[in-house]
């Protein structure tokens, strides 16, 4: 998956199938950055199922591993999310 940081709280994820989804960080409800309600994605799995989808997990992993890119594909520092 290719992940591009769009702004401080939004990420574009291009899946292996070529479809593009937007993952958003919704805020720190309980201080746990992996709390399901804090991340949203516009993919069907996230819309119709509970829990984090694979796109949100990919964004969290990219943040943890400092692997985010901006629209010009330059590495971006991970946002301070309280990990």
N, C-alpha and C positions, 0 to 999 in steps of 0.2 A: 504494500500500500504506500502511496505517496501522500504525505501530510504537509500542508502548507498553512502557516499561521496567517490568518486574514487580519485580525486585530488582537487586542489583548485577551479577549475571551472567546474568539471564534476561530475554527480550524476547518479547512477544506480537506476532505479525505477522498482520494481517488482509489477505489477498491481494485482488486486484481481483475475484476470483470470489466473495469473501465467506467463504472458508474461513479458519480460524484455525490458526496453527502457533506452536510455541514454539521459539525459537532461543536456545541457551545458549553462553556463552563458557566454554570448558573449561580455560583456563589457557595459560600461555606456555611451550610445549614447547621452542621453539628461539629465542624472542625475536622472531619475526616474527608480527605479529598477523593476517596473512592466511594463515598456514599452515593447511591444510585440517583437520588433526586437532584444532585448537584450537577450532573452532566445530561445533556440532551443531544439527540441526533435525529435527523429527519429521514432516516432509513426505515423501511417497513418493519424490521425486527424491533427497533427501538419504539416504534409507534404502537405496535400491537402486543408486545411482550413486556414483562417486567424485568428489571435488571439492566445492566449495561450491555450494549451491543459490542460487537468486535471492533467497530470503528472508534467508539469511545475508549475502549481498552487500548487500541493502537495509539491514540492521542496521548493517553496517560503514560504509556510506555515511552513514547517519543519525548515527552516532557522530562520524565525521569532520566532518560539517557542523553539528554541535550541534543536531540536529533530533529529539531523543528527547522523549517525553512520558511522564508517570507515569499512573496509573490515572484521575486527574482531568483529564487532558490538559494539565497544566501543563508547560512546558519544564523538562527536567532537565539538569544538567551531564553531560557525557559522562564515563564512568569512565576512570580512568587505565589504559590498556592498553599503554602503551609504544610508541605509534606514532612 
